[in-house]
Amino acid sequence: MAPLRFSANVSWLFPELPGLPARLRAAGSSGFEAAEVAWPYAEQPEALARAAREAGLRLVLINTPPGDREKGEMGLGAVPGRQAAFREGLERAVLYAKALGCPRIHLMAGRVPQGADRAAVRSEMETVFLENLRHAAGVLAQESLVGLLEPINTRITDPRYFLDTPQQAAAILQKVGRPNLQLQMDLFHWQIMDGNLTGNIREFLPLIGHVQAAQVPDRGEPDSPGELNFPYLFQLLEDEGYRGFVGCEYRPQGDTVEGLSWLRSYWDRRGRPQAGR
């Protein structure tokens, strides 16, 4: 069984360093072969691509733009009335993905509109999401890119997020029925919403194109105190034949590099993966 491949989420790791280029350099120096960035849009794509190249990293994931954050937007995929803005954001994400050589884009669903009742708008939001996802799948396919759907927990992190369980996301993927749309499993969110991680990993793995990891409930390093047994979960992913990346999307509890001791010991035990896509 091949060892897992890990990706540094530089929107979360190395908060002690200003700016993405410095964080990419630090990730490369720490032994990562890959990185991911939530929103790269404050930097020029060419400059970011150069920084990643110089750090010996490839970028494996970015998100679509969040929309108007001052108005509380957090993605636009399922938001009624924002279809044009979603499509514009998608074009921008594709431009960055191509410049960065990044094969995956997380298509953010967004939030239930302020003041609206989730149950009352659910059906309309799903219809909007399906329409936007069909459009996105076509755009992405032309560039050989993969779009990802990520359920985000509504218990702690984002109470108004539209897409909040693996079951909901898998049902939407099934309705859209496009092979270049896949599931993004953030173990932090999945544990908080549904638990049953062994069963859910086994059930949904054929749909999963990217994994992210953080401890529950404090969202720290995998070996920080919390509910999740990461040695077991990593072994399970290996045993089930997962071949994608595991993104380190957590909040370092202290110095980022010191906090990576869990990863150094994984590498010592399992060896480093061979380069691949």
N, C-alpha and C positions, 0 to 999 in steps of 0.2 A: 504493500500500500504506500502510495506516494505521500510524503509529508505535506501539510497544509502550506499555502503561500499567504503571507501576511502583507497588508498594505497599510501605510501610515496615513491616517486621516489628518492632514495638516491644518484643517480648520479647527481641530480639537487638540492635537498634540503640539508640543513646543509653544505653549502660550507665552512663555518667557521671552520668545523671539518675535520681533516686529516683522510683519510682512511674510507673504508666502515664499518668496525666493530663499530667505534665510531658513525658513522651516523645512523647505525641501532639501537644502544642503544638510541640515541636521539629521533629517530622516535617512539620507544616503550614508552619512557618517555612522549612523547607528546600526547599519546593516540591512536596512530595508531595500528591496528591489523594486517596490511599487508604492505609489501614493495615490490618494484621492483627495478631492477638494469639493466642499459643498458648493460654494459660489465663487468661481474664479474671476468674476466679471469686473472687479476693480483693477485688475492687472491687464496689460496687453497680452494677447495670447502668445505672440512670438517670444516675448520676454519670459513668460512662464514656461514655455516649451524649452527654451534655452536653459533656464535654471534647472529644470528636471533632468535634461540631458547631461548637464555638467555634474549633477549629483548622482548620475548613474541610475536614475529612476524612470520607470514608465508610469504614466497616469492611467488609472484603470476605471475611474468613476468621477463624474461631475453631476450636479443637479441642474434641473431647469431653474431659471430665475424665480425668486419668490413672489414677484409682483410688487405691490406697494406696501412695504413693511410698516410705514407710518400709519397706514390704515388697517394694520393688523393682518395683512395677507401673508400666507405661508404656502405659496404654490397656487396654481390657477387651474389645474387639470379638470376639476369637477365643479368649478364655481360658475354658476349661471350668469350670463351676461358678460363673461370675461374671455370668451372663446378667441376673439381676435388677439387679445393680449397674450393668451396662452400660445397661440401659433407664432406670434412674433418672438416670444421668449424661446420657443423651441428652435426657431431659425438661428437665434443667437447661440444657443447651447450647441447646435450642430456645427456652427462655425468654429467654436472653441474646441469641440471634440476633435474635429478634423485637424486643426492647427496643433493640438496637443497629442495627436495619435491615440486618443482615448476611446476605447471601444463601447463604453456603456454610459448611458444618461439616465439618471433617476428622474422620472416624470412625476413631479410633485402634485398630489391631488388637491391640496388646499383645505380650507376650513369651511364649516357650515357658517353661512353669513350671520353676522352679529344680530342678535335678537330673534333669529329664526329658530323654530323647533326642529331638531334633527329628524324626528320621525316624519314630520310634515314635508320636509324638503328632500328626503332621502332618494325618492324615486326620480325626481327631476335632476338631482345632482348626478345620480348614476347615469342617466340618459346623456347628460352633457359630457361626463367622463368617457363614456363609450364612444361618443362621436369624436371627441378629441383624441382618444387613443387610436382609433382607426386611422385618423389623419396622421398622427405621429408615427404609427407603424409604417405607413407608406413612405413618409419622408426619411425615416431612419433606414429603411431597407435600401433605398437608393444609395446610401453611403455605407452600407454594410455595418450599421450600428445597431446596438441592442437597447431597448427601453426597459426600465425597471419600475415596478410598483412596490412601494414600501409602506406597509401598515405602520402607523405611529400610535403609541398608546395614548388613550384619552383619559386615563386614570390619574396620571402624574404630569406628563410632559405637555400635552396639548389637548385640553378637554374638547375643543371644537373641531379637531381634525376629522376629515370625512372618512378616510380609509384607516380603520383601526384594528382589524383582525386578519390573520392569514386566510381564514375562510372567506371573508368578504372579498379580499384581493384575488384569491384563486377563482372565485365565481365570476368576477369581472373579467379576468384573463380568459376564462373559458368562453364567455360571451363574445369577446373580441376575436379570439381564435387566430391570433397571429404569432408565428413561431419566434419572431424577434422581439416579443414582449415577454418579460419574465418577472419572477418574484424576487424581491430583495428582503432577506431575512435578517433583521436586527434582533439578535437574541434578547437584548434588553427589553425592547418593546413587546416581543412575543411572550416572554415570561410574565410581564406585568398584565397583559391582556388575557392570556389563555393558559399559561403554564404548559403542562403536558408536552414538554419540548422533545422528548424522545419520539413520541408518536407523531408530533407535527413535523419534525425533521424528516422522519421516514416517509410520511405521507406526501409532503410537499417538495421533497428534494428534486424530483424530476423537473419542477418548475423554477427552481432557485438558480439565479444567475449571479448573485453576490450575497455575501454574508457580512454582518458587522457584529462586533462584540464589545460589551461593557458589563460590569458587575451590576447587580440589582440589590438595593434600591439607589445607591449613591452614584452610580454611573462612573465608577473608578476603574482602575486596572482590573483585568480578569482575576488576578490573585489577591485583590483587596477583599476585606470582609464582606460577605453578602450571601445571597441565596444560591448562586449558580456555581456548579462544580465544573470549571472549565477544562481540567484535564480529561474528565469524562466526555464532555461535549465535543472537544477537539478530536478525541479518539473515535467518537461516534461518527463525526463528519468524515474522518479518514476511512473508517470501516464501510461507510455507505458510499464511498467513492466520489466524494465531492472534489471537484477539480478547479473551482473558481478561487477567488481571493477572499480572505477574511480581513475586513477593514477594522483597524483599531480606532473606533469612534468612541473614545471615552475621555473623561475629564481627569487628567493626571492629578493624583493626590499630593504630589510634591514635585520634585524635579523630574522632567519627562524621561531623561536618559536613565537615571537611577531606577525609575519606575518600570523600565523595560526588562528588568531582571527575569520576569516570567517568560519573555520571548527568548532571551538568551539561553535560558535553561531548556526551552522547547527545542531550539536549534542544536544545542549540545546533545540532546537526547535523540532527536530525529534527523539531524542533518539539515542542510539547506536544500530547498527544492531546486531542480534544474530550471533554467530560464525557459519560459514558454509563454503562450498568450494567455 
